[in-house]
Amino acid sequence: MSGLQDKVVIVTGGARGIGAAAAARMARDGAQVVVTDLLSEEGEKTAIEIEGVFLQHDVTSEDDWQSVVAATVERYGRVDGLVNNAGVATGSPIESETLEQFERVLKINLTGVFLGLRAVIEPMKAAGGGSIVNIASITGLIGLPGVSGYGASKWGVRGLTKIAATELGQHRIRVNAVNPGVIYTPMTIERDAQLGEGNFPLAPLGRIGVPEEIGEAVSFLISDAASYTTGAEITVDGGWTSGQTMMTQHLDTTDETAA
């Protein structure tokens, strides 16, 4: 991938799953990657494997965001990219979703993205521009039942991406989103154990995805290869949302796991 050499990129929720795959892809392409997560042991392991840096980070904390960005600038002198990946998934119909659960998911998945966007604007301006990728979801594209809090948060991430792209383009800061479909990660492994890494009849490609396939899309959008791309979305779902079956069938997402 061109256009990533020596770029400094922060990846939230980078300890495992999609975040770790994106961090690894960008590191292989020459980026200096700062992995952040609440999971310190797994985060340290991922950072060591990619020869990056790990910082413990609660994305709902303004103070944590200030500390992460300051530490990154102190170490590398700049911030060129941000991947807002950290998130949680819960599944409940609206009727049974508690206010506490709904607000918790919004705070992590949507407010966390807002805080991240805001935190990197000044250092990216100082660097002459930058690239931000927000991890949304196909649940932000369709009215998938049973995921009220998660779906609402991802619709919000998509909208925030568009607004940020229009506001920050004048500063040469690009903002794009990736919409993963069903991806085999620690966040979904319990829910999708019956599918394994293979069969998924709702997707035209007939399988669920793997984190590395999302990492490729993220790496492209962060890189200079996407220099004229902002306010865009890449959907990586095996074609699921291009068909009609997803409108009448959905996965049971009653279990909650961390990203």
N, C-alpha and C positions, 0 to 999 in steps of 0.2 A: 504494500500500500504506500503510495507516494504521499509526501506532505505531512509526515508525522515525526520526522527525525528531530530529536531534541525538544519537542514540544512538552510542556509540563501540564499534566492532566490529573485532576482530582476525580476519583470514582467512589461514590458513596455506596454503601452496601456491597463493598467489593470483596468481602471475605470469602464468598462462595457464590455458586449459581451464575446468573447472568453477569453480575458485577465482576466476579473473578474472571470469567471468560473474556469480557471486554477489556479488563486490565491486562490480561495476558496477551491478547491480540495486539493491543496498542504498544505494549512493551516490546514485543517482537518486531514491530514496525518502527522502533527507534524512540518512542516516547519515554519520558521520565514520569512514572506513574505514582501518585500518592493514593494509597488504598485507605478508605475510612470505613469504620463499622463499629457497632457495639460489641461484636464478637471478637474479642482481642486475640484469643489463641488461634482461631482460624484466620483472622486477618493478618497476624504476624506471619503465619505459614505462607499465605498467598503472596505477601510482600517479598518474603525471602525468595520464593520460587521465581518471581519475575524481576528480582533485583530492584525492587522499589522500596517505598517507605510506607509504614502503617501508622495511622493515627486513630485512636479511639474517638468516636464521634456519635453524638445523638443529634440527628438531623432536625429535631424539633426545638433545639436550643440555639438561640441567637448567639449566646456566648461561645458555644462550641463551634459554630460556623466562623466566627471571628478568629478563634484560635487556630482552626484548621487552615484558613486562608493566610493568616499571618505567618504560621509555621512554614507553609509552602513557599511563600514569597521570601522568607528569611533564608530558606535552604537553597532555593533555585533562582530567586530573583524575579520571578514572574509566575503568572498563571495564564496558560493558553487555552485550556479546555476544562470542562466540567461535565461529568456524567451523573445526572440525578437519577440514581437507580434504587436507592434504599426504599423499602416499602414492606407492608404486610398485607395479607389477604385474609378476609373473613367472608363467610357466606351465611347470610340469613335473609329470608324474605322480609319485606318491609314490616309486615305485621308483627314479627317476632324480634326484629332488630332492636337492641336497646340503644338509648341515646348515648350512653357511655361508650359502647362499642363503635357506634357510627362516628362519633366525634373523634375517637382515638385513631381510627383509620384515616379520616380526613386530615388530622393533624400530622401524621407521619407521611402519608402519601402525597398530600397536596400542599399543606403549609410548609413541609420540609423542602419541597421543590421551590416554592416562593422564596424561602429564606436563602436557599442556595443561589438562585438567580441573583438576588439582591446583593449577596456577599461578594460575588466575583465581578460585579460590574466595574468597580473602580480599578482593580488590578488589571482587568482586561483592557480597559481604556488606556491605562499606562503602558500596556504592552503593544498598543496599536491595533487591538482587535482580539477576537477569540471565537471559540465555538462551544456551544452548550447543547447537550443531548439529554432530553427528558425521556425516561422510560415510562410510557403510557401502557396501553393494553387494548386488545380487541374488545374488552368490556367497556371501553370508552368509545366504541364505534357502533355498538348495537345495544338493544335493550335486553340484556341477558338476565333472566330471572334468578333470584336467589343470591345476588351479590350486591345488595343495595349500597352499602358503604363503600365497598371496593369499586364498584362501577361508577358511583358518583365521583369518587376521587379521581378516577382515570379520565372521565369526561372533563373534569376540571383541569387536569394536567394538559390535556389537548388544547383547551381554550387559553390557558396561561402561556403555552408555547407560542400560539399565534400572536398574542398581545405582546409578549416579550420580543418576538422577532420584528414586529413593526416599530417598537420603541427603540430597540438597540441597534438596528441596522445602520443608523447614521454613525455609530461608533465602530463599525466593522465587526460587530459581534453577531454571529449567526446563532440562531436558536431553532432546533429541529426536534422531532419526536420519533421514537420507534414504538410500534404497537406489536408486541409479541403475541402470538397465539398460545396454544398449550405447549409449554416448554418443560422438559424433564429436569427440574431443579429441586433442591431441598425444600423449597416453599410448596411444591406441588407433589412431591414424591408419594406422600401418604394417600392423597386424593387420587392420584393417577397410577397407583401400584398395579391395578388390573390391566393397564395399558402397556406398562413397561416403557421401553424406548421405541416400541414398534407401533402396533395397530391403533389407528384412530380413524374410524370410518367417516367421521364428519368432515375431515379435510380431504380435498381432492387428491393430495399427495399420499393419503392413506396412513400417515404416521404423525406422531407428535414430534416436536422439534427438540433440539439440544441447545444448551447455552451458547456454544461456539457460533451457532448460526446467527444469533442475535449480536454477538460480539463483532462479527464481520460488519454488520450494518452500522453499529455504533462507531467502529473504527473509521469507516468511510466518512460518516458525517462529521466527525471531529477533525478529520484530515483536510488538507488543502485541496484534495481531489474534489471536495464538495464546496469549493470556494464561492460558487454562485447559487448555493442552495440554502435557503432560510425560510422558516415558517412552514416547512414541509413535514410530511410524515412518511415513514417507511413501515409498511405492515408486513410482518414476517410470521405467517400463520399457516403455511402449507395450503393456502387457498380457501381456508375455512369460511371467511367472511364474504367470499365471492359467490358462494352457493346459497341455497335456500334452506337446507336442512337445519342450519344453526338457529333458525327462527322458531323451530318447534322442538328442538332437542338441546339439552344443556347438561353440563357436568354438575354433579353434586359437590358443592364447595362448602360444606358445613364445618369442616375442620379448619383451624387457624394455625399457620406456621409462619415463622419469620422469614424475610427475604434472605 
